[in-house]
Amino acid sequence: MVTGFTMFLAYRRPERVWRWALLVGLSMPAAGFVALLTRERPSRGMIAGTFAGLAFSIVAAIGGRVLHRARAILFNTGTQRLREK
């Protein structure tokens, strides 16, 4: 779910993919921190998994940008935009 959502955001707005990766990726460790504050005791594996989600969101954001560029090249849409970069 994290990778799909991040890839969708990066596909729709590929200008600054780092912000989508950070927004989605850091929300999971933040949720783990909130769980610690509410006296829930997540296991170490769950805490480590939240930080692994950050890596997945970074990869998915880059993949969304690559997918956006590939669509523009293959279907000849947005060629003006590609020439500007």
Summary of the structure (lengths in Angstrom):
residues: 85
radius of gyration: 16.3
end to end distance: 30.8
largest distance: 53.9
contacts: 237
relative contact order: 0.20
helix: 85%
strand: 0%
